Amino acid sequence: MGLRPAKCYKKLERPYTRQSRRKPRRSYVKGVPDPKIHKFEMGDAEKDFSMKAFLVSNNGVQVRHNALEAARVTANKYLDKTIGKENYFLKILVYPHHVLRENTIATGAGADRFQTGMRKAFGKPIGTAARVRPGQNLMLIRIDKSKQKIAKEALRRASAKFPTSCSIVYKKK
């Protein structure tokens, strides 16, 4: 079964942080899959760059972990091809904490005999998402001022992977 579209999960809902009553510090969310994104920083972290470019969310949404990974790969590949690994620093600023659940529906011949519909529909964990507020920074690129257009294009390409419209903000160091 493929992924459901982003419109199924982008609405901000109550965060899934279910706790047991006997041991308040122990969560009993079972079987949460690992997020697809593992590297949050790419490029040269030690070099001192003259400009910062941020990708800023315009709306409050949930961004799935696979969308974060797709945006990271897109921006990193473009920056790496055009200016090389030592001429930029890219960082993902949000982390997918929220657990997404899905109540799967049985399909096929005879599925109506064992399908219970929405009765006790809690759902199985299928992934994670980052909860993003309006105006929150999603990605950061540190770069020299002469390469500002390259950073803008990398962030524009990455913004196409998110389920909301984004804007690009520059700050001088």
Secondary structure, DSSP 8 states (H G I E B T S, - for coil): -----GGGT-S-------B-SSSTT-B--------S----EEE-SSS--SEEEEEEESS-EEEEHHHHHHHHHHHHHHHHHHH-GGG-EEEE-----EEEEE-----STTHHHH--TTTT---EEEEEEEEE-TT-EEEEEEE-GGGHHHHHHHHHHHHTTSSS-EEEEEEE-
